[in-house]
Amino acid sequence: MTIERMIRALAGTLVLTSLVLSVYVSKNWLWLAAFVGANLLQSSLTRWCLAESILRKILNRPASSNGCSSV
């Protein structure tokens, strides 16, 4: 699985998890969905992705040439 697909899977999982938790636990879990959305927006504007940096360190893969996964 590529880093790009892992990031998309992680973002989707976090958003869906926060929605489920907001229904059954507390509405404050919606802040997690807002945080993920803000990071996606920031990544599209700056071409730097925090999740990509973290995943590359965990998986011990070199950084891409443009600093963000190509879409």
Sequence and secondary structure as in RCSB ss.txt:
>XXXX:A:sequence
MTIERMIRALAGTLVLTSLVLSVYVSKNWLWLAAFVGANLLQSSLTRWCLAESILRKILNRPASSNGCSSV
>XXXX:A:secstr
  HHHHHHHHHHHHHHHHHHHHHHT GGGHHHHHHHHHHHHHHHHHS  HHHHHHHHHHT    TTSS   
